[in-house]
Amino acid sequence: MSSRLPVARRLVLAVGLSGFVAIAPYWGNTAWAKAPTSHHASHHSTKSGPLSGSWSGSYSGAYSGTFSLKWQQSGSKLSGTIKVSAFSNAPTALTGTVEGNAITFGTVGSQAITYSGSFSGSTMSGTWKMQAGGRSIGGGSWKASRTS
């Protein structure tokens, strides 16, 4: 009996995984990952914002691991991809917003995981939360540093 997870923990895992399964069909399609970069480079003459580039970080709390981000910032809008260790580092599309030093972002087509926080220079940090069925099922903190 000791090898079985408590009912509440099994429920959290099942609900959390179902949220990720909802976005899994998009993970294999890399066309979206290439389109924003070429679109911005060829159609916008404005300079990239301070968050554009590559970032590497970690998250902890209800779940823990590492992630990498590739951002393109245009004004107050962010777009790019995230690779999360818990999901075999498969690239997933992200969108977000920047207001002053505040940042919010989440995966495209899903509200399963959302991130909020702030940035200063080459570091950013904040909190994340995971939802399924409109209910919070976990969260914690995250931090990242610029890699390029």
C-alpha positions as CSV (number, residue, x, y, z in Angstrom):
1,M,0.0,0.0,0.0
2,S,2.9,2.4,0.6
3,S,3.8,2.5,-3.1
4,R,0.5,4.1,-4.0
5,L,0.1,7.9,-4.2
6,P,-2.6,9.5,-2.0
7,V,-5.8,10.2,-3.8
8,A,-5.4,14.0,-3.8
9,R,-1.9,13.7,-5.3
10,R,-3.2,11.3,-8.0
11,L,-6.0,13.7,-8.8
12,V,-3.6,16.7,-9.1
13,L,-1.3,14.7,-11.4
14,A,-4.2,13.5,-13.6
15,V,-5.8,16.9,-13.9
16,G,-2.5,18.6,-14.5
17,L,-1.5,16.1,-17.2
18,S,-4.9,16.5,-18.9
19,G,-4.2,20.2,-19.3
20,F,-0.9,19.5,-20.9
21,V,-2.4,16.9,-23.2
22,A,-4.7,19.6,-24.5
23,I,-1.7,21.5,-25.9
24,A,0.4,18.5,-26.9
25,P,-0.9,18.4,-30.5
26,Y,0.8,21.7,-31.1
27,W,4.3,20.5,-29.9
28,G,5.1,18.5,-33.0
29,N,4.3,21.3,-35.4
30,T,7.4,23.5,-35.7
31,A,6.0,25.8,-38.4
32,W,4.7,28.2,-35.8
33,A,8.1,28.4,-34.2
34,K,9.7,29.6,-37.4
35,A,7.0,32.0,-38.6
36,P,7.2,34.7,-36.0
37,T,10.9,35.1,-36.3
38,S,11.0,35.5,-40.1
39,H,7.9,37.7,-40.0
40,H,9.4,40.1,-37.5
41,A,12.7,40.2,-39.2
42,S,11.3,40.9,-42.7
43,H,8.4,43.2,-41.9
44,H,9.5,45.3,-39.0
45,S,12.2,47.8,-39.1
46,T,11.9,48.8,-35.4
47,K,14.5,47.5,-32.9
48,S,13.8,44.5,-30.8
49,G,12.9,45.1,-27.2
50,P,15.2,44.3,-24.2
51,L,13.7,40.8,-23.7
52,S,14.4,39.6,-27.2
53,G,16.9,36.8,-27.3
54,S,17.6,33.5,-25.4
55,W,17.0,32.9,-21.7
56,S,17.6,29.9,-19.5
57,G,16.0,29.3,-16.1
58,S,14.5,27.0,-13.5
59,Y,11.2,26.6,-11.8
60,S,10.2,25.2,-8.4
61,G,7.1,24.6,-6.3
62,A,4.5,22.0,-7.0
63,Y,6.8,20.8,-9.8
64,S,10.4,21.7,-10.5
65,G,12.8,21.6,-13.4
66,T,14.5,23.8,-16.0
67,F,13.4,25.7,-19.1
68,S,14.7,27.8,-22.0
69,L,13.0,30.7,-23.7
70,K,13.5,32.3,-27.1
71,W,11.7,35.7,-27.2
72,Q,11.0,38.3,-29.7
73,Q,9.7,41.6,-28.2
74,S,7.9,44.2,-30.3
75,G,6.7,47.1,-28.2
76,S,4.7,45.6,-25.3
77,K,4.1,42.3,-27.0
78,L,6.2,39.1,-26.6
79,S,6.2,36.0,-28.8
80,G,8.4,33.0,-28.9
81,T,8.9,29.5,-27.6
82,I,9.6,27.7,-24.4
83,K,11.2,24.3,-23.9
84,V,10.4,22.7,-20.5
85,S,12.5,19.8,-19.1
86,A,9.3,18.1,-17.8
87,F,8.0,18.0,-21.4
88,S,11.1,16.5,-23.0
89,N,12.2,20.0,-24.0
90,A,9.6,20.1,-26.9
91,P,9.2,23.7,-28.1
92,T,5.8,25.3,-27.2
93,A,4.6,28.6,-28.5
94,L,4.3,31.5,-26.0
95,T,2.8,34.9,-26.1
96,G,3.0,37.6,-23.4
97,T,3.1,41.3,-22.5
98,V,5.5,43.7,-21.0
99,E,4.5,46.8,-19.0
100,G,7.4,48.7,-17.5
101,N,9.5,45.9,-15.8
102,A,6.5,43.6,-15.4
103,I,6.1,40.6,-17.6
104,T,3.3,38.1,-18.1
105,F,3.2,35.1,-20.5
106,G,1.6,31.8,-21.1
107,T,1.4,29.0,-23.7
108,V,-0.6,29.7,-26.9
109,G,-4.0,28.1,-27.0
110,S,-4.0,27.1,-23.3
111,Q,-4.3,28.8,-20.0
112,A,-2.9,25.6,-18.3
113,I,0.3,27.4,-17.2
114,T,0.8,31.1,-16.8
115,Y,3.8,33.1,-15.6
116,S,4.1,36.6,-14.1
117,G,7.0,38.5,-12.7
118,S,9.5,41.2,-13.5
119,F,12.8,41.7,-15.3
120,S,15.9,43.8,-14.7
121,G,18.8,43.8,-17.1
122,S,19.8,40.2,-17.8
123,T,17.6,38.5,-15.2
124,M,13.9,37.9,-14.6
125,S,11.9,36.1,-12.0
126,G,8.4,35.6,-10.7
127,T,5.6,33.1,-10.0
128,W,3.9,30.5,-12.1
129,K,0.5,28.8,-11.7
130,M,-1.1,25.8,-13.3
131,Q,-4.8,25.5,-13.9
132,A,-7.1,22.8,-15.1
133,G,-10.9,23.1,-15.4
134,G,-10.7,26.6,-14.1
135,R,-9.1,25.5,-10.8
136,S,-5.6,26.1,-9.6
137,I,-3.7,22.8,-9.3
138,G,-0.2,24.1,-8.5
139,G,2.3,26.8,-8.7
140,G,5.6,28.1,-7.5
141,S,8.4,30.4,-8.5
142,W,10.7,30.8,-11.5
143,K,13.8,32.6,-12.5
144,A,15.8,33.0,-15.7
145,S,19.0,34.7,-17.0
146,R,19.8,35.9,-20.5
147,T,22.1,33.5,-22.5
148,S,22.3,35.6,-25.7
